[in-house]
Amino acid sequence: MGWLSNLLLPGRLRTGPTALLPARPDPKTLLAIAQLADPEARPDGDDVLAGGSRVQPPIELGPDLLAKLGVPGEEPLWACRIAADGPLPVDFFDKSLAEGIAYRLGGWSVCQGEPVDPAEEDGGDPVVYLPAVPEPEEVLPVLAGLLHADAVDGARWPEGELVDGVVHVPVRRGRVADVYADDDLVITIEEGHRVPPVAQARWPYLTEIAVARVSPAGRTEETRPAAEATGGTGDTEDADDTAAVASGDEVPVAPGAETARPEDVDDPDALESDAAETGAAETGVAEGGAGSGYDAVAVARDALVGRAAVALEIAQRLQGIAADSRGFQLAEPADVLPGGYAGTPLA
């Protein structure tokens, strides 16, 4: 690497997206992770091509370079920069790819100068990609064994009806098509999303798909945090739609909704909330009650695994694709947890 490249390296890594990893990743492991986000990902020399992005080979960074990136610590890290392969990646897939790699290898993600530890987030909402919005007659039998509502909360779901233990709220306004819920979970069926790389291999003929989002009940009662400028979602709008359904308000149709904002599914920032609060809300643990910070994280992760299990069951029954909030395919519920590929080089 020449002196000019060395001079420009910190700025390029800081702009990112960059995955900072605690150990040099095995090339086969990097490829396997990339193929979770894009089944057609392939090696290209020392790089990995995935979804219009190029995962560059790891570079070792010492404490001095890490300090310039705003990452604390004295231990060296390995940086994999994600670069566009041609035009800018669709749907800001490069940012999601960097975060997904860091999440699975126990590292950090850096984008626009901001280092983030993805494992400190709550994991977001697992999703199921579907070729079209399923009819309630298809969905209700699937959810009958997964959701367990005894009655409709009229104050929360004024238009809801109870069907086999599932509260069904027909919407068909704006992006939200239907909502299915019980006391713990809300499953929102949304239409008009662009096809992410993980789904493009299965449905190459589609220009948009439906998404079933599996959220904790408490999350839809408040608008999700606003997404970063393109960091991956504008899911604030979808949360507003669901909240409006819950309150009985009219759901506005956003201008251009029929063209689907690409970032709606992939951005973790628009899907995240405080892990400890989510864990407490889902289990009834009151603030200041039993359990340390570690317990709160464990509870939140158990709840995340439970939501992933629901997403996988929906995907299996409706022939969809279950994925995490960043668009990485799930094969089993534990795949949604951080560090799944750390320290396990592939043969």
N, C-alpha and C positions, 0 to 999 in steps of 0.2 A: 504494500500500500504506500503510495507516494506521500510526500510531505503535505501537498495540497489536500489530498484525501483525508489525511490525519487531521488537518486543520478544520475541515468541514464536517468531520464525522460527528462531533458532539451536537452540532446544530441539526444534522439530518436525523440523528437518533432522537433528539428532543422533540422535533416536529412529528416524527413517527409516521404511522403507528409502529411501535417497537415492543416486542416481548422481551423482558429482562428475566433471565432464568438462573436458578442457583447452581446448575450444573450444565455442562455441555450436552445438548440434546443429541440423541442418536438420530441419524438421518431417517431411519425407518420409523422411528417413533414420531418424528415431525410429520412425515408423510401420512402415517395412520391418523394422527389428529386432524390434519388438513382434510383428509377424506371423510371425516365426520361432518364437516361443513360443506364439502363439495365432493361427492363420490367419484367425480372425474378428475380429481387432483392427481398430478403426476410429477415425477422428478424431471428437472431440466438442468442438466449439469449438476452444480452444487445447490441449485435453487429448487424450490417446490412451487409449481404453478397451481393456483386454486382460485376459482371464481373471479378471474380477471386480475388477480393479485399474485405477486411473486414473493415468497418467503425466502429471504436471503440467508446464506449460511451464517452460523453463529460466530460472533467476534467477542473475545474476552475483554472485559472492561475492569480496570483497576479502580481503587478508591477515588483517584483524582477525577477520572472521567465520570464516575457515578455521582460525585458531588456536583459536577456541572449539570447533571440531569436531575438534580434534586432528590436523589435516592440516598438515604442514610445507610451507614454501615461501612465496615472495613473489608468485608469479604468480597472477592471479585464476583462478578456476575457475567453471564453470557447473553449477548444481545442479538436477537433475530429481527431485523428490520423488515417491515412489510411494505413493498413498493408496488405501485400500479404497473401492470403489464399492458402498456398501451394507454387507452383512455382511462379516466378515473373509474375505479371500480363502482359498479352499480350498488346502490343502497348502502354505501359506506361499509361494504363488506370487509375492507381491509382493517378497519378499526375493530370490528367484531372478531375477525380472525386473530388479531394480535391478543385481544383479551381472552379469547377461548384457549389459545395456546398457553398463555401465562396461567390461566385458571387451572388447566390440567397438569401443568408441570410445576406448580407451586411458586410461580414467579410474580413479577410486576408487569404492568402495561403502561406505556408512556405514549401520550398523544397530545399534540399541541402544548408540550411543555409540562403536562400534568401527570405525575406518576401515580398510579392507582394499584392497590393490591386487590384484585378481583375476589379473592377468597374472603375479604372482609365484608363483601356485599351479601345480600340475602339470597342470591341466586336467581332472582326474578321469577317470572311465571313460565313454567313449561307450556309449550304450545303443541298443537297438532295441525299440520298442514293437510288440507283437504282439497280435492280438485274442484268442488262446488259446495255451496251451502247445503247441508243435509236437511231433510224435512224432519219436523218433530217426531213423526212416526218412526223414523229411523233412529233418532237420538234417544228418545225416552226409554226404549227397552234396554239400551246399553247402560244408561245412567241409573236404572232402577236398582241395580245391585251396588252402585257406587255412592249414591247420595241417599240421605235418610232424613227427610223432613217430615215432621208430624202434622204441621199445619202451615198455612200461608201467613206470613207476617204482613198484614194488610197495610200497615204504616210504611213498611219498607218496599213491598212489592204490590202496589195497589192494583196492578193489572195481572197479577200472577194467579195461576191455578195449580192445584196440587194433583199430580198424576203419578200414582205408584211410588209415593215417597219423594218425588221430585217436584220442586216449584218451577213451573215453566212460565216464562214471561215472553209472549210474542211481541216483537218490536217492529222489525221491517222498516225502520226509519234510520236515515243516516247510514253509517257504516255497520252498526250493530244489527244483526238479523234476529237472533234469539238469545235469551239468557236462561240458564238452568242453574238452580241453586238449592242448597240446604242451609243449615245454620253455620257450617264451617267453610264451604267452598262455593265459588261462583264460576260457572263455565260460560264464557261469552263467545258466541259464534259471530265472527266478523267477516265481511266480504270485501272484495276489491283490493286485496294485497298483491303486490307484484311477486313473481315466483322467485324465491331465494335459490341459491346454487344447490342446496341440499335436496330441493324438490325438482329442480330442472331436469335432472337425469331421468326421473320417473315420468314426468309429464312435460316433455319438450315442446308439445304443441300448445300449451296453455300460455296465456299472457297475464293472467291473474288467478289467484286462488283464494280459498277461504281459510280462515284460521280459527281454531278453537283454543281459547286461552284459559288455563286453569289457574285461578287466583284464590288466595284466602279471602274469606268473606269480608274481613275488616278493610281490605285494601280498596274495595270499590266504594266504600262509604266516604272516602276522601279522594280528591283528585290526586293522581300520582304526581311526583315531582316533575317539573317541566324538563323536557329533554334538552341536552346540550345542542348547540346550533346544528347539528347534523349528526351528532354522535350516534345516532342510531334510532331514536324514535321520536315521534311525536305522539306517543301513546297517551299524553295528557288529554288529547282530544277524545280518544276512545274511552278513557276513564270518565271524562265528563259525560259522554253519551250513556255509559252504564249507570252513572250516578243519577242522571236525569230519568232514566227508566225506573230506577228504584224509588224516586220521589214522585213519579207520575208526571213529570214535566215533559213538554214536547222536546224531542231530540232534533236539533237543527241539522240540516244537511250541509256539510261543509262544501264550499266552492271547490270544484275539482275532485270531489270524493270519488267520482267514478273512475278517475285515473289512478287512484291509490298512491298514497305517499310511500315511497320505497322503504323509508326508514322505520316504519311502524313496528315491524316484528323484531328487528335485529338489535335495537339499542338497549343495552342493559341499564343505562342511566335513567331511561324513562320508566323502567319497570321496577327499579329497586326501591326499597324502603328500609327503615332501620330494623336490623335482624332481631334485636332483643325485643322490640315492640311487637314485631310480627309473631315471634314465638310466644310472647305472653298473651297476645290476642287470640291465638289459635288454641291455646291450652288452658286459658283461664287463669294463668299465673299473674297475680296482681303485682303492681309495682312495689318493690321493696319486700316481696314475698320470698319464699324459699328459692334457693338456687343462686349460684355465683354467676359472674359473667360467662364463665365456661359453660355452665348449665344452660344459660340462655341461648348460646350459640348452638349447643347440642340439640336443644328443643327446636330451634329454627331449622336446623339441617334435617332433623327427623321429619318435620312438617314439609320441607321441600321434597324429600324423598317420597313422601306420601302423595304429593301433588304430581310428581313425575310418574308414579305408579298409575294414577288415574289417567294421565295423558297417554301412557302406553296402552292401557286397556281400550281407550277410545280409538287410538290409532289402529289397533289390531281389529277391532270390531267394524270400523268404518273404512278400513283400507287406506288409512292416512299415514303420515310420517310424524312420529313424536320427536320433538327437539327441545333443547333448552332455550333460554331467552335470547341467546346469541345466534341461534340457528344451527347448532351442532346436534346431530342426530343422537338419539338415545336408544340403546339396545336393552337396557335394564334400568330400574329406578336409581341405583347407586351411581350411574353414569353422570348424574346431575351434580354430584358432590365435587369439591375442588381436590386437586392433587391426584387424580385417578391414574395418571401416567408417570408420576414422579418416581424416579428410582427404579423404573421397570423397562429397561431397553428391550426392544423386540428382537427376536432372533431373525 
